[in-house]
């Protein structure tokens, strides 16, 4: 097995980000799957793949990659937020709340706080 050139993964990551920004999350996910295959222990790649999969309407697959990102980096605030979004999409509000709270604790961003407030309001 050959070790991938760092620029290959870097290029895949940046091409995927452009695809995601251009509104093509499926293409972004395909590129990021290649990058993850080359660098499976990179939390940032799993997080990015989770973002793309969620945007492509595949929350179960997205959650798996957000969880993997958290396994590799438990302080990844966006991965906590991403897991929360996946749970919220499934209607699993207590689980979503837990992950949103962690995201807010790590980085009190407006979008994280709004998500937590939204789930709190829905859950009563």
C-alpha distance (Angstrom), angle and dihedral (degrees) to the residues before:
residue distance angle dihedral
X1 . . .
X2 3.77 . .
X3 3.77 123.7 .
X4 3.81 110.5 -118.4
X5 3.75 120.0 -117.3
X6 3.82 109.5 -106.8
X7 3.80 90.3 -128.2
X8 3.82 90.6 59.7
X9 3.80 92.3 60.7
X10 3.80 91.1 39.1
X11 3.80 91.1 51.9
X12 3.81 92.7 46.8
X13 3.79 90.3 50.3
X14 3.80 94.0 50.5
X15 3.79 94.0 43.8
X16 3.81 88.4 51.1
X17 3.81 92.1 50.4
X18 3.80 89.6 52.7
X19 3.81 90.8 49.8
X20 3.79 90.4 50.2
X21 3.81 91.8 48.8
X22 3.81 88.7 48.9
X23 3.80 90.6 55.2
X24 3.79 99.4 -104.5
X25 3.81 104.3 118.2
X26 3.81 94.0 161.8
X27 3.81 91.2 59.3
X28 3.81 89.7 44.6
X29 3.80 90.4 52.0
X30 3.80 92.1 50.4
X31 3.81 91.1 53.2
X32 3.78 92.6 45.2
X33 3.79 91.6 49.9
X34 3.80 87.1 58.8
X35 3.79 90.8 49.3
X36 3.82 92.4 48.5
X37 3.81 89.9 49.6
X38 3.81 88.2 56.9
X39 3.81 97.2 41.0
X40 3.84 107.1 23.7
X41 3.81 94.0 165.2
X42 3.83 95.7 58.8
X43 3.81 109.2 108.1
X44 3.81 92.4 -164.7
X45 3.80 91.3 59.1
X46 3.80 92.3 51.0
X47 3.80 90.2 48.2
X48 3.80 91.7 50.3
X49 3.80 91.0 47.3
X50 3.80 89.1 50.2
X51 3.80 89.8 53.4
X52 3.79 92.2 50.1
X53 3.79 94.2 46.1
X54 3.80 91.9 48.5
X55 3.80 90.5 50.3
X56 3.82 88.6 48.9
X57 3.81 90.2 57.0
X58 3.79 96.6 -104.3
X59 3.82 103.2 120.0
X60 3.82 96.2 159.8
X61 3.81 91.0 56.2
X62 3.80 90.4 41.7
X63 3.81 91.5 53.7
X64 3.78 90.9 53.1
X65 3.82 90.9 56.3
X66 3.80 94.6 42.4
X67 3.82 87.6 51.9
X68 3.80 90.5 49.7
X69 3.80 89.4 51.1
X70 3.81 88.2 53.4
X71 3.80 91.4 48.6
X72 3.79 87.6 56.3
X73 3.83 97.0 37.6
X74 3.82 116.3 15.6
X75 3.82 90.3 -174.5
X76 3.82 94.3 63.1
X77 3.80 99.9 121.9
X78 3.81 94.7 -170.2
X79 3.80 92.1 52.2
X80 3.83 88.7 54.9
X81 3.81 88.8 49.5
X82 3.81 90.4 47.1
X83 3.79 93.1 53.0
X84 3.79 88.2 48.5
X85 3.80 90.9 52.6
X86 3.79 90.9 50.9
X87 3.79 91.7 50.9
X88 3.80 91.3 45.9
X89 3.81 90.5 52.0
X90 3.81 87.8 54.5
X91 3.81 91.1 49.8
X92 3.80 91.4 -113.6
X93 3.80 94.7 136.6
X94 3.84 100.8 168.3
X95 3.81 90.2 54.9
X96 3.81 91.2 44.4
X97 3.81 90.6 50.9
X98 3.81 91.2 53.1
X99 3.79 93.2 54.6
X100 3.80 94.3 41.0
X101 3.80 89.4 53.1
X102 3.79 90.3 52.5
X103 3.81 91.2 48.7
X104 3.81 91.5 50.3
X105 3.82 91.2 47.4
X106 3.80 90.9 52.5
X107 3.82 96.2 42.6
X108 3.82 119.9 2.3
X109 3.81 94.8 -146.9
X110 3.79 120.9 163.9
X111 3.82 94.3 -117.8
X112 3.80 92.0 51.9
X113 3.80 92.0 47.9
X114 3.81 91.9 47.2
X115 3.81 90.6 51.8
X116 3.80 91.7 50.1
X117 3.81 91.1 47.9
X118 3.81 90.6 48.5
X119 3.81 92.9 51.9
X120 3.81 91.9 44.6
X121 3.81 89.9 52.7
X122 3.81 92.9 48.1
X123 3.79 94.1 45.5
X124 3.78 92.4 49.5
